[in-house]
Amino acid sequence: MAKSRKSSSGGGANKKLPLNKSIPLGIQHVLAMFAGNITVPIIVAGVFGSTPAEKIFLIQMALFVAGVATIIQTVGYKQVGSRLPIIQGTSFAFIPIMLPFKALGLGAIFTAALVGGIFQMFIGKILKPIRHMFPPLVTGIVVLMIGFSLLKVGFMYAGGGGWLMSNKPEIFGNANHLFIAFTVLIVALIAHQKGKGMVSSASILIGIIAGYIVAMSLGMVNYGKIADADWFALPMPLQYGIDFVPGAIILMLFMSIVTTIETIGDISATTMGGANREATDKEISGGIMADGAGTVFGALFNAMPNTSYSQNAGLVAFTGVISRHVGTVAGVILILLGLFPKLGGIIAAMPESVIGGAAIIMFGLIVAAGIKLISQADMSQRNLLILALSLSFGIGLSLLPQVVAHIPDFGIKFKLLLTTGLIPAGFLAFILNATLPKK
């Protein structure tokens, strides 16, 4: 990996790569996050009873907004933007607080997200005075739990997709899906270890292309998704109006704090994995503000709340390419996918097991980046206690969610938040670090 990082990233985040290198690397980033980005609007549209045309529209907006939000993050404006290859997309974390408001409609959700995004920008603005409260130990625990919580998703993709587990359990994890996933994994590893320069850097993309070809040969590509997609569609703002619902806004404000902790972890994982260093105050503050700005823009253009995507941080760690201009290329590609749905249909047509093989690598590397951050902390008895309790509650509650079955929900899906793993571990690490004496 060191060989790849030295040859590819050299000048760090500001290094410009030629288009014949940055475009494939940008496509690689898009492929890594595509399935997750379109899954959120599909889930929400189904629960809210949206028509097929509305569902297609929400998917289109998710792609378009993810591209704009990514460019806000990578290019930046004044204090806004981490100026790192942080890829933005719709956030799964917000689903539990959106679904209870299905009777009020999507207008209430997007309005609450607008307020929450503005609040998150404010958090990023005032972060510097409290930056010391997020040392490598705390951010490392957050990064570690991000990776841990995603491992199940990676293997779910490898098995063919979560919907197969409930709708067609006899197909989930069958020989075809596992063969495709391990084809991607093995080809990516060989390209990364044996390839030089661009071949090594684009190893995930090469693996995905190999998996797509295998899926085509097995007749597992859904060509109907390509045929049904329009050639061109314009984004339309405020299609669901403005609707201020206090309960929804309060929940969005709370989730803004949660996603801020996750964003700190993703930025830290990106710099640690791609440049072997901690993120600076400026990068974290700007990244959080860009995260909020992306959610604000998304709320105006009918997209679910945005956040940084952890799998792309894992991709940076795998390739060693930390050039923010590659992230900008990914943003442009996402915008084009939103404007030309037919292009998005080509990616949507492939089985999720193609992404699964790559996801296993990337999510595992996020775990490794968290361990690397934690190792920078002095392993005193105090810090070992913080690490032990945070991981005990984070991993334990995620493995046995029934233990909080009788705790009140307080109207905010409190039990579900406790069992995410990331949230209890992150908050406990933060609180213990702030309150336990240094000696």
SULLINKA-V274746 format. One record per backbone hydrogen bond with DSSP energy under -1.0 kcal/mol. CO is the residue of the C=O (numbers start at 1). NH is the residue of the N-H. E is the energy in kcal/mol with one decimal. If there is no record, write none. Layout:
[[CO/NH/E] [CO/NH/E]]
//
This chain:
[[1/5/-2.5] [2/6/-2.3] [3/7/-2.0] [4/8/-2.1] [5/9/-2.1] [9/12/-3.0] [12/15/-1.6] [13/324/-3.2] [18/21/-2.0] [18/22/-2.9] [19/23/-2.3] [21/25/-1.8] [22/26/-2.4] [23/27/-2.7] [24/28/-2.1] [25/29/-1.6] [26/30/-2.0] [27/31/-2.7] [28/32/-1.7] [29/33/-1.1] [30/34/-1.7] [33/37/-2.2] [34/38/-2.0] [35/39/-1.4] [36/40/-1.2] [38/42/-1.4] [39/43/-2.6] [40/44/-2.5] [41/45/-2.6] [42/46/-1.9] [43/47/-2.0] [44/48/-2.6] [45/50/-2.8] [51/55/-2.5] [52/56/-2.2] [53/57/-2.0] [54/58/-2.7] [55/59/-2.1] [56/60/-2.4] [57/61/-2.5] [58/62/-2.0] [59/63/-1.9] [60/64/-2.4] [61/65/-2.8] [62/66/-1.8] [63/67/-1.8] [64/68/-2.0] [65/69/-3.2] [66/70/-2.1] [67/71/-2.0] [68/72/-2.2] [69/73/-1.6] [70/74/-2.7] [71/75/-2.7] [73/83/-2.7] [77/80/-2.3] [80/77/-2.5] [84/86/-2.8] [87/309/-2.7] [89/307/-2.4] [92/95/-1.6] [94/98/-1.2] [95/99/-2.1] [98/101/-1.5] [99/102/-1.6] [101/104/-1.3] [106/110/-2.7] [107/111/-1.9] [108/112/-2.1] [109/113/-2.3] [110/114/-1.8] [111/115/-1.9] [112/116/-2.6] [113/117/-2.6] [114/118/-1.7] [115/119/-2.2] [116/120/-2.2] [117/121/-1.9] [118/122/-1.6] [119/123/-2.0] [120/124/-2.3] [121/125/-1.8] [122/126/-1.7] [127/130/-1.7] [128/131/-1.3] [130/133/-1.9] [131/134/-2.1] [135/139/-2.5] [136/140/-2.5] [137/141/-1.8] [138/142/-2.1] [139/143/-2.8] [140/144/-2.8] [141/145/-2.3] [142/146/-2.2] [143/147/-2.3] [144/148/-2.4] [145/149/-2.6] [146/150/-1.3] [147/151/-1.2] [150/154/-2.5] [151/155/-2.1] [152/156/-2.0] [153/157/-2.6] [154/158/-2.1] [155/159/-1.6] [156/161/-2.4] [157/160/-1.8] [159/173/-2.9] [161/164/-1.1] [163/167/-2.6] [168/171/-1.9] [168/172/-1.5] [171/174/-2.0] [174/178/-2.2] [175/179/-2.4] [176/180/-2.3] [177/181/-2.6] [178/182/-2.5] [179/183/-1.6] [180/184/-2.2] [181/185/-2.3] [182/186/-2.5] [183/187/-2.5] [184/188/-2.4] [185/189/-2.2] [186/190/-2.5] [187/191/-2.6] [188/192/-2.2] [189/193/-2.5] [190/194/-2.9] [191/195/-1.2] [196/199/-1.6] [197/201/-2.1] [198/202/-2.7] [200/203/-1.2] [202/206/-2.4] [203/207/-2.3] [204/208/-2.4] [205/209/-2.6] [206/210/-2.1] [207/211/-2.3] [208/212/-2.6] [209/213/-2.3] [210/214/-2.1] [211/215/-2.5] [212/216/-2.4] [213/217/-2.2] [214/218/-1.5] [215/220/-2.9] [216/219/-1.4] [221/223/-1.4] [222/225/-1.3] [223/227/-2.1] [224/228/-2.5] [230/342/-1.1] [245/249/-2.2] [246/250/-2.5] [247/251/-1.8] [248/252/-2.0] [249/253/-2.3] [250/254/-1.9] [251/255/-2.4] [252/256/-1.6] [253/257/-1.1] [254/258/-1.6] [255/259/-3.0] [256/260/-1.3] [257/261/-1.7] [258/262/-1.8] [259/263/-2.4] [260/264/-2.4] [261/265/-1.8] [262/266/-2.3] [263/267/-2.7] [264/268/-2.3] [265/269/-2.5] [266/270/-2.1] [267/271/-2.3] [268/272/-2.3] [269/273/-2.5] [270/274/-2.5] [271/275/-1.9] [271/277/-1.3] [280/284/-2.3] [281/285/-2.9] [282/286/-2.5] [283/287/-2.1] [284/288/-2.3] [285/289/-2.1] [286/81/-2.6] [286/290/-2.2] [287/291/-2.1] [288/292/-2.2] [289/293/-2.6] [290/294/-2.5] [291/295/-1.6] [292/296/-2.3] [293/297/-2.6] [294/298/-2.4] [295/299/-2.4] [296/300/-1.6] [297/301/-1.5] [298/303/-3.1] [300/238/-2.9] [305/91/-2.3] [307/89/-2.1] [310/314/-1.8] [311/315/-1.6] [312/316/-2.0] [313/317/-1.8] [314/318/-1.8] [315/319/-2.5] [316/320/-2.8] [324/328/-1.8] [325/329/-2.0] [326/330/-2.0] [327/331/-2.1] [328/332/-2.3] [329/333/-2.4] [330/334/-2.2] [331/335/-2.1] [332/336/-2.3] [333/337/-2.3] [334/338/-1.8] [335/339/-2.0] [336/340/-2.7] [339/233/-2.4] [340/343/-1.9] [341/345/-2.1] [342/346/-1.0] [343/347/-1.0] [344/348/-2.7] [345/349/-1.3] [347/350/-1.2] [349/222/-2.6] [351/354/-1.7] [352/356/-1.9] [353/357/-1.4] [355/359/-2.7] [356/360/-2.1] [358/362/-2.4] [359/363/-3.1] [360/364/-1.4] [361/365/-1.8] [362/366/-1.2] [363/367/-1.6] [364/368/-2.0] [365/369/-2.3] [366/370/-2.1] [367/371/-2.2] [368/372/-2.2] [369/373/-2.0] [370/374/-2.5] [371/375/-2.1] [373/376/-1.5] [374/377/-1.8] [378/380/-2.4] [380/384/-2.6] [381/385/-2.0] [382/386/-2.1] [383/387/-2.6] [384/388/-2.8] [385/389/-2.7] [386/390/-2.3] [387/391/-2.3] [388/392/-2.2] [389/393/-2.5] [390/394/-2.6] [391/395/-2.6] [392/396/-1.9] [393/397/-2.2] [394/398/-1.2] [395/399/-1.9] [396/400/-2.1] [400/403/-1.6] [401/404/-1.7] [402/405/-1.8] [404/407/-1.5] [409/412/-2.0] [409/414/-1.4] [413/417/-1.8] [414/418/-1.9] [415/419/-1.3] [417/420/-1.1] [420/422/-1.0] [421/425/-1.7] [422/426/-3.0] [423/427/-2.6] [424/428/-2.1] [425/429/-2.3] [426/430/-2.1] [427/431/-2.7] [428/432/-2.8] [429/433/-2.1] [430/434/-1.7] [431/435/-1.7] [432/436/-2.6]]
//
